[in-house]
């Protein structure tokens, strides 16, 4: 705490009082302690040092400290003067404000910010079955530390400056090579732009590729982060229903609310888990091209395909497809890495780079260089293979338990890929929000599918269950606990209808 600055400000505010310096210093310190500016346990400057800093006689400072000690605001020991613990200052201020009547209006959130819906589920926790959390205890952390240390040791003085606005060239090239081999993406490094993760990529795309008032299609039910980014950018959101084969726009949708952007999760729809069929992928690409629309393909957990052959990304299915491809390392590695990427169409690479250069912070060079080595060395591919085996085992255990204990009341969807599946209630009268809330009382975190409705009732009632972080041997007991809650809700829904 800069006491000189604090006292200078207090002196300016109370110069009209005509107090002597002793009292002015005492009142300033007392007020700072009462309102919490000087917190309990703060050690005040030595009287001699403070006197020299303020240009005061030492006796003036000693008087103020002694008065504070006599009033119980500070205590002294051999090491100096320490602020004592007092009642919370906020309560004192609230009491004073109440005595004056109604408080003055305070600044608040914009209407746009207030319109954002709450993020479903405790995403910052690791309970079963929080979606989006990988098996963090299986990540090769020791290996990653070595790569990060090598990156730091190898950094030049120039690399301590702001980095390339598009991301480190080594990482961009490594990602482009990986995507061409593993996901069928047609691109080179110039089309790859590094971001802080999927949400950052979405924010960039909706801001850079559409204007306020343009229409964006978002799957219904769909990803809340896409909805939040679109509303923040001032876009008009149109919810497009999802069925067992993914997003299903109708001819009327194309006619009455033509889109500028189309957000989709084709490889593993979020939250339902549907896989967009090849026929629909090709049809969506051609219809978007005809309408002058751009598809935002969010491939957030496509590296984990459990059944059947791997699916190629939409971006590479047609020459010059109007697709911006989004990926993240939060699911394949660990969330706190906060590194993702956008692959833009070749025609947009140069203007996108100019836009990024003007408006985006650049840094985290060491992490990007370490990630480039992780990709180039083959360790990333090795880690993915291990995780695919592990997640398949955990998926199998979860599906078996769900079918045994809840097969009569719900149907499993979206278990062929990714890190989560959905459980759709056979009876749409079951309140999935209430089930989610009651399950949390047992320490089980499941998202209600209806909470993901983008626009109107999607017709999906059920639960979203992430299984990547849950050991297979725990699935049976956890599902039994969840099943008890679901069966009770199903019984209540059936009774209420009679």
Secondary structure per residue as TSV (DSSP state, phi and psi in degrees):
chain	resnum	aa	ss	phi	psi
A	1	X	-	360.0	128.2
A	2	X	-	-85.8	95.8
A	3	X	H	-65.8	-32.7
A	4	X	H	-61.9	-44.0
A	5	X	H	-66.7	-41.7
A	6	X	H	-60.3	-47.0
A	7	X	H	-70.3	-36.5
A	8	X	H	-60.7	-44.7
A	9	X	H	-65.1	-41.3
A	10	X	H	-65.9	-39.3
A	11	X	H	-62.3	-42.5
A	12	X	H	-63.2	-38.7
A	13	X	H	-73.0	-23.6
A	14	X	T	-119.5	20.6
A	15	X	G	-63.3	-25.3
A	16	X	G	-72.3	-14.3
A	17	X	G	-78.5	-21.3
A	18	X	-	69.5	25.5
A	19	X	-	-72.2	148.1
A	20	X	-	-68.8	164.1
A	21	X	H	-61.8	-35.9
A	22	X	H	-59.4	-49.6
A	23	X	H	-69.0	-37.9
A	24	X	H	-60.3	-44.8
A	25	X	H	-66.1	-43.1
A	26	X	H	-62.0	-47.0
A	27	X	H	-64.7	-38.0
A	28	X	H	-63.3	-48.5
A	29	X	H	-66.3	-39.3
A	30	X	H	-63.3	-44.0
A	31	X	H	-63.0	-39.7
A	32	X	H	-66.2	-34.6
A	33	X	H	-72.4	-41.0
A	34	X	H	-65.0	-39.3
A	35	X	T	-92.1	5.3
A	36	X	T	88.4	-1.7
A	37	X	S	-60.2	-40.9
A	38	X	S	-102.1	102.4
A	39	X	-	-76.2	158.6
A	40	X	T	-56.5	135.6
A	41	X	T	93.8	-10.6
A	42	X	-	-66.9	130.9
A	43	X	B	-92.2	118.6
A	44	X	-	-74.1	157.7
A	45	X	-	-63.4	150.6
A	46	X	-	-59.4	145.1
A	47	X	H	-57.6	-40.5
A	48	X	H	-65.7	-44.7
A	49	X	H	-64.7	-42.8
A	50	X	H	-66.6	-38.7
A	51	X	H	-61.6	-43.0
A	52	X	H	-65.9	-41.1
A	53	X	H	-64.8	-37.8
A	54	X	H	-91.6	-10.0
A	55	X	T	72.5	35.6
A	56	X	-	-114.1	163.8
A	57	X	-	-70.9	144.5
A	58	X	H	-61.9	-33.3
A	59	X	H	-60.8	-31.4
A	60	X	H	-63.6	-43.6
A	61	X	H	-69.4	-41.9
A	62	X	H	-59.5	-40.5
A	63	X	H	-60.3	-46.6
A	64	X	H	-62.3	-44.5
A	65	X	H	-63.6	-41.2
A	66	X	H	-65.4	-39.9
A	67	X	H	-63.9	-42.8
A	68	X	H	-63.4	-38.6
A	69	X	H	-66.4	-40.6
A	70	X	H	-66.8	-26.7
A	71	X	T	-90.5	-4.7
A	72	X	T	87.3	9.3
A	73	X	S	-80.5	-25.3
A	74	X	E	-137.0	163.5
A	75	X	E	-129.7	155.1
A	76	X	E	-121.6	147.0
A	77	X	E	-144.6	-168.7
A	78	X	T	-65.3	-21.8
A	79	X	T	-94.1	-5.9
A	80	X	E	136.4	-155.5
A	81	X	E	-109.4	127.6
A	82	X	E	-124.2	138.0
A	83	X	E	-67.8	132.0
A	84	X	-	-83.8	161.2
A	85	X	-	-77.4	131.0
A	86	X	-	-124.6	175.4
A	87	X	S	-63.4	149.3
A	88	X	-	-53.6	130.2
A	89	X	H	-67.5	-28.9
A	90	X	H	-60.7	-38.3
A	91	X	H	-64.6	-39.5
A	92	X	H	-63.5	-43.0
A	93	X	H	-65.7	-40.0
A	94	X	H	-61.5	-39.4
A	95	X	H	-63.9	-42.5
A	96	X	H	-65.1	-38.6
A	97	X	H	-67.0	-38.8
A	98	X	H	-62.9	-34.9
A	99	X	H	-67.5	-22.7
A	100	X	H	-91.9	-5.6
A	101	X	-	99.8	-154.7
A	102	X	S	-64.0	138.9
A	103	X	-	-75.0	155.1
A	104	X	-	-68.9	150.4
A	105	X	-	-57.6	140.0
A	106	X	-	-110.9	149.9
A	107	X	-	-60.4	143.9
A	108	X	-	-137.0	-174.0
A	109	X	-	-69.7	152.4
A	110	X	-	-67.7	161.9
A	111	X	H	-61.4	-35.3
A	112	X	H	-61.3	-44.9
A	113	X	H	-67.7	-37.6
A	114	X	H	-67.6	-24.4
A	115	X	T	-78.4	-11.9
A	116	X	S	-69.4	135.4
A	117	X	-	-81.5	155.1
A	118	X	-	-61.5	146.2
A	119	X	-	-71.2	123.7
A	120	X	S	-71.5	133.0
A	121	X	S	86.3	150.5
A	122	X	-	-80.2	79.8
A	123	X	T	-65.3	-17.8
A	124	X	T	-90.1	6.7
A	125	X	S	-113.1	168.9
A	126	X	-	-117.6	22.1
A	127	X	-	-61.4	154.4
A	128	X	T	-72.0	130.5
A	129	X	B	-123.7	63.9
A	130	X	-	-65.2	124.8
A	131	X	T	-75.6	156.2
A	132	X	T	84.2	2.4
A	133	X	-	-103.8	114.8
A	134	X	-	-74.3	176.5
A	135	X	-	-77.4	84.3
A	136	X	G	-64.3	-30.0
A	137	X	G	-72.3	-8.9
A	138	X	G	-98.9	-2.9
A	139	X	S	-74.7	138.0
A	140	X	-	-75.1	76.2
A	141	X	H	-66.8	-37.0
A	142	X	H	-62.9	-44.0
A	143	X	H	-61.3	-43.6
A	144	X	H	-63.2	-39.8
A	145	X	H	-60.1	-42.3
A	146	X	H	-62.5	-41.8
A	147	X	H	-67.3	-38.0
A	148	X	H	-67.1	-40.1
A	149	X	H	-64.7	-40.6
A	150	X	H	-62.8	-40.7
A	151	X	H	-62.8	-42.4
A	152	X	H	-65.7	-41.7
A	153	X	H	-66.0	-32.8
A	154	X	H	-87.0	-4.6
A	155	X	-	-68.9	140.3
A	156	X	-	-89.7	168.8
A	157	X	S	-59.6	-39.8
A	158	X	G	-61.3	-32.9
A	159	X	G	-76.2	-6.5
A	160	X	G	-79.2	-13.5
A	161	X	S	-79.4	-178.9
A	162	X	-	-58.9	138.1
A	163	X	-	-81.4	-178.0
A	164	X	-	-61.7	135.0
A	165	X	T	-62.8	-23.3
A	166	X	T	-92.8	-10.1
A	167	X	-	115.4	165.5
A	168	X	-	-64.5	128.4
A	169	X	H	-54.6	-37.9
A	170	X	H	-62.0	-40.9
A	171	X	H	-70.7	-41.6
A	172	X	H	-60.4	-42.6
A	173	X	H	-67.0	-40.0
A	174	X	H	-64.9	-40.2
A	175	X	H	-66.2	-43.6
A	176	X	H	-59.6	-42.9
A	177	X	H	-63.6	-43.5
A	178	X	H	-63.2	-44.1
A	179	X	H	-66.6	-37.4
A	180	X	H	-64.0	-40.6
A	181	X	H	-79.3	-40.3
A	182	X	H	-97.8	-27.9
A	183	X	T	-121.8	-0.6
A	184	X	-	70.3	20.3
A	185	X	-	-77.6	134.1
A	186	X	-	-97.4	105.3
A	187	X	-	-164.5	166.1
A	188	X	-	-125.8	177.7
A	189	X	G	-61.4	-27.6
A	190	X	G	-66.7	-19.2
A	191	X	G	-92.0	-6.8
A	192	X	E	-96.2	128.6
A	193	X	E	-126.1	127.4
A	194	X	E	-81.6	137.3
A	195	X	E	-129.8	-177.0
A	196	X	S	-91.6	18.5
A	197	X	S	126.8	-178.2
A	198	X	H	-59.5	-43.8
A	199	X	H	-65.5	-40.0
A	200	X	H	-61.5	-41.6
A	201	X	H	-61.8	-42.3
A	202	X	H	-63.3	-45.0
A	203	X	H	-58.7	-43.2
A	204	X	H	-61.5	-47.3
A	205	X	H	-64.9	-47.4
A	206	X	H	-69.3	-29.6
A	207	X	H	-76.3	-38.8
A	208	X	H	-88.3	-25.1
A	209	X	H	-111.0	4.0
A	210	X	-	-151.5	158.4
A	211	X	-	-106.9	157.8
A	212	X	T	-54.8	133.9
A	213	X	T	96.8	-17.2
A	214	X	-	-69.8	158.9
A	215	X	E	-98.6	135.5
A	216	X	E	-120.7	133.3
A	217	X	E	-88.1	132.9
A	218	X	E	-130.2	138.2
A	219	X	E	-57.1	146.6
A	220	X	E	-129.8	107.9
A	221	X	S	-72.0	159.6
A	222	X	-	-152.1	-173.4
A	223	X	-	-78.8	122.6
A	224	X	H	-63.1	-28.8
A	225	X	H	-65.1	-36.1
A	226	X	H	-67.7	-39.4
A	227	X	H	-63.6	-44.1
A	228	X	H	-63.8	-45.3
A	229	X	H	-62.5	-40.6
A	230	X	H	-67.2	-43.3
A	231	X	H	-66.7	-38.7
A	232	X	H	-63.5	-29.9
A	233	X	T	-85.8	-0.7
A	234	X	T	77.5	22.5
A	235	X	-	-84.8	155.8
A	236	X	E	-88.3	119.6
A	237	X	E	-92.3	128.7
A	238	X	E	-118.8	118.8
A	239	X	E	-81.9	125.2
A	240	X	E	-109.7	122.6
A	241	X	E	-61.8	149.6
A	242	X	E	-113.3	138.6
A	243	X	E	-123.0	-162.2
A	244	X	T	-66.1	-15.3
A	245	X	T	-109.3	15.5
A	246	X	E	99.4	-160.3
A	247	X	E	-62.6	135.8
A	248	X	-	-133.0	73.9
A	249	X	-	-69.7	145.3
A	250	X	-	-100.1	168.7
A	251	X	H	-61.0	-33.7
A	252	X	H	-66.5	-36.2
A	253	X	H	-60.7	-46.2
A	254	X	H	-64.3	-33.4
A	255	X	H	-80.0	-45.6
A	256	X	H	-91.5	-25.5
A	257	X	S	-141.8	66.5
A	258	X	-	-60.8	137.4
A	259	X	-	-93.4	155.9
A	260	X	S	-94.2	-36.8
A	261	X	E	-128.2	149.8
A	262	X	E	-129.7	113.1
A	263	X	E	-96.0	127.3
A	264	X	E	-147.0	153.0
A	265	X	-	-119.5	76.1
A	266	X	T	-71.4	-30.0
A	267	X	T	-79.9	-23.8
A	268	X	S	-165.4	89.7
A	269	X	-	-56.4	135.8
A	270	X	T	-103.4	116.5
A	271	X	T	-104.4	-7.9
A	272	X	T	-69.3	-37.0
A	273	X	-	97.9	2.7
A	274	X	-	-61.5	151.2
A	275	X	-	-108.8	122.9
A	276	X	-	-66.7	122.9
A	277	X	-	-65.7	156.5
A	278	X	H	-60.3	-40.8
A	279	X	H	-59.3	-44.2
A	280	X	H	-70.4	-34.6
A	281	X	H	-60.2	-49.7
A	282	X	H	-65.4	-39.7
A	283	X	H	-65.0	-40.1
A	284	X	H	-66.5	-39.3
A	285	X	H	-62.4	-47.3
A	286	X	H	-68.7	-39.3
A	287	X	H	-67.1	-38.9
A	288	X	H	-64.6	-41.2
A	289	X	H	-61.0	-43.5
A	290	X	H	-65.6	-32.6
A	291	X	H	-88.3	-3.9
A	292	X	T	71.0	28.2
A	293	X	-	-101.7	159.2
A	294	X	E	-115.9	131.9
A	295	X	E	-90.3	131.9
A	296	X	E	-101.9	106.4
A	297	X	E	-94.9	109.2
A	298	X	E	-94.8	107.2
A	299	X	-	-103.5	52.3
A	300	X	T	-63.0	-34.8
A	301	X	T	-137.4	30.9
A	302	X	T	-70.3	-12.9
A	303	X	T	-66.9	-15.2
A	304	X	-	-109.3	91.1
A	305	X	B	-108.0	119.3
A	306	X	-	-96.9	-31.7
A	307	X	S	-125.9	132.8
A	308	X	S	81.5	179.3
A	309	X	S	-72.5	151.9
A	310	X	-	-59.0	145.3
A	311	X	-	-98.4	135.4
A	312	X	-	-75.3	152.0
A	313	X	-	-66.5	151.2
A	314	X	G	-58.7	-35.4
A	315	X	G	-54.6	-32.9
A	316	X	G	-99.1	8.5
A	317	X	S	-79.5	-22.5
A	318	X	S	-141.4	147.0
A	319	X	T	-59.2	133.5
A	320	X	T	50.7	43.7
A	321	X	-	-60.4	138.3
A	322	X	S	-77.1	68.8
A	323	X	E	-133.9	130.5
A	324	X	E	-101.3	123.3
A	325	X	E	-101.5	127.8
A	326	X	E	-112.4	136.9
A	327	X	E	-141.5	164.7
A	328	X	E	-147.0	154.4
A	329	X	S	-102.9	5.8
A	330	X	T	-66.7	-33.1
A	331	X	T	-90.1	-37.0
A	332	X	T	-80.6	-25.0
A	333	X	T	-119.6	-88.7
A	334	X	-	-157.3	145.8
A	335	X	G	-61.8	-36.6
A	336	X	G	-72.5	-7.2
A	337	X	G	-62.1	-34.6
A	338	X	-	52.0	52.9
A	339	X	-	-131.9	128.3
A	340	X	E	-140.6	-170.0
A	341	X	E	-158.3	157.6
A	342	X	E	-122.8	133.5
A	343	X	E	-109.8	112.9
A	344	X	-	-96.7	157.3
A	345	X	-	-55.7	149.1
A	346	X	G	-54.8	-37.6
A	347	X	G	-66.9	-20.3
A	348	X	G	-98.2	-5.5
A	349	X	H	-59.5	-47.5
A	350	X	H	-68.4	-50.2
A	351	X	H	-64.1	-31.8
A	352	X	H	-65.7	-40.9
A	353	X	H	-63.3	-40.8
A	354	X	H	-63.6	-41.0
A	355	X	H	-64.2	-43.3
A	356	X	H	-63.2	-37.4
A	357	X	H	-63.7	-27.3
A	358	X	H	-88.6	-23.3
A	359	X	H	-134.7	6.8
A	360	X	-	-128.3	138.4
A	361	X	-	-68.6	153.0
A	362	X	-	-132.8	131.9
A	363	X	-	177.2	-154.7
A	364	X	-	56.2	42.0
A	365	X	H	-63.5	-44.5
A	366	X	H	-60.0	-45.7
A	367	X	H	-62.1	-39.3
A	368	X	H	-67.6	-40.0
A	369	X	H	-66.9	-39.6
A	370	X	H	-64.6	-40.4
A	371	X	H	-65.8	-37.3
A	372	X	H	-60.0	-42.2
A	373	X	H	-66.9	-39.8
A	374	X	H	-58.8	-39.8
A	375	X	H	-71.9	-48.8
A	376	X	H	-66.3	-33.6
A	377	X	T	-75.7	-10.9
A	378	X	S	88.9	-5.3
A	379	X	H	-67.9	-32.4
A	380	X	H	-64.4	-47.5
A	381	X	H	-62.3	-39.5
A	382	X	H	-63.5	-42.9
A	383	X	H	-62.8	-41.5
A	384	X	H	-61.9	-42.1
A	385	X	H	-61.8	-41.9
A	386	X	H	-63.3	-43.2
A	387	X	H	-68.8	-35.2
A	388	X	H	-60.7	-44.7
A	389	X	H	-62.5	-45.2
A	390	X	H	-64.9	-46.2
A	391	X	H	-68.2	-32.8
A	392	X	H	-64.6	-41.7
A	393	X	H	-61.7	-44.1
A	394	X	H	-69.0	-38.1
A	395	X	H	-60.8	-46.2
A	396	X	H	-60.5	-42.3
A	397	X	H	-65.2	-39.4
A	398	X	H	-68.4	-46.4
A	399	X	H	-61.1	-43.2
A	400	X	H	-61.4	-42.6
A	401	X	H	-67.8	-40.2
A	402	X	H	-64.6	-42.8
A	403	X	H	-67.4	-34.4
A	404	X	H	-72.3	-43.0
A	405	X	H	-100.1	-16.7
A	406	X	H	-135.5	13.1
A	407	X	T	-60.3	-24.4
A	408	X	T	-82.3	-16.4
A	409	X	T	-120.5	-10.3
A	410	X	E	-152.5	160.0
A	411	X	E	-123.0	135.9
A	412	X	E	-79.2	133.7
A	413	X	E	-128.0	151.6
A	414	X	S	68.8	31.6
A	415	X	-	-92.1	0.7
A	416	X	S	-81.0	-10.9
A	417	X	B	-156.0	169.6
A	418	X	S	79.7	-156.9
A	419	X	S	-123.2	6.7
A	420	X	E	-146.4	163.6
A	421	X	E	-136.7	168.6
A	422	X	E	-117.6	150.4
A	423	X	E	-119.4	107.3
A	424	X	E	-94.1	126.2
A	425	X	E	-69.1	136.4
A	426	X	S	-68.7	-29.3
A	427	X	S	-106.2	110.5
A	428	X	T	-68.5	-8.2
A	429	X	T	-78.5	-14.5
A	430	X	S	-67.3	130.4
A	431	X	-	-81.6	99.5
A	432	X	H	-70.3	-26.7
A	433	X	H	-67.1	-43.5
A	434	X	H	-64.9	-39.5
A	435	X	H	-61.7	-43.0
A	436	X	H	-61.0	-42.6
A	437	X	H	-66.7	-42.5
A	438	X	H	-69.3	-35.3
A	439	X	H	-64.3	-36.3
A	440	X	H	-64.6	-27.7
A	441	X	T	-66.0	-20.8
A	442	X	T	-97.9	8.1
A	443	X	T	81.6	14.1
A	444	X	-	-109.5	120.9
A	445	X	-	-102.8	112.0
A	446	X	-	-130.6	139.2
A	447	X	E	-87.7	136.1
A	448	X	E	-75.6	128.9
A	449	X	G	-61.0	-35.3
A	450	X	G	-65.8	-22.0
A	451	X	G	-68.8	-13.9
A	452	X	G	-96.9	5.8
A	453	X	-	-59.2	128.1
A	454	X	S	-83.6	-42.4
A	455	X	S	-156.1	104.4
A	456	X	S	78.5	-179.5
A	457	X	-	-77.8	117.0
A	458	X	-	-77.0	-17.5
A	459	X	S	88.9	-1.6
A	460	X	-	-96.6	116.0
A	461	X	-	-121.3	124.0
A	462	X	E	164.8	-154.4
A	463	X	E	-131.8	149.6
A	464	X	E	-108.6	124.2
A	465	X	E	-122.3	117.6
A	466	X	E	-87.6	134.1
A	467	X	-	-122.9	-4.1
A	468	X	T	-61.0	-34.5
A	469	X	T	-95.2	4.7
A	470	X	S	-105.8	118.3
A	471	X	-	-58.0	143.1
A	472	X	G	-58.7	-36.4
A	473	X	G	-70.1	-12.6
A	474	X	G	-94.9	-10.3
A	475	X	H	-60.5	-45.2
A	476	X	H	-57.1	-51.0
A	477	X	H	-66.9	-40.7
A	478	X	H	-63.9	-42.3
A	479	X	H	-67.4	-35.3
A	480	X	H	-59.8	-44.1
A	481	X	H	-64.6	-42.6
A	482	X	H	-66.9	-39.4
A	483	X	H	-61.1	-37.4
A	484	X	H	-60.6	-40.8
A	485	X	H	-67.4	-44.0
A	486	X	H	-66.9	-44.7
A	487	X	H	-62.7	-38.0
A	488	X	H	-64.2	-40.4
A	489	X	H	-67.8	-38.3
A	490	X	H	-65.4	-40.0
A	491	X	H	-62.7	-43.8
A	492	X	H	-64.8	-40.2
A	493	X	H	-65.5	-37.5
A	494	X	H	-70.3	-39.2
A	495	X	H	-67.1	-39.2
A	496	X	H	-67.2	-19.9
A	497	X	T	-87.9	-5.5
A	498	X	-	-108.9	360.0
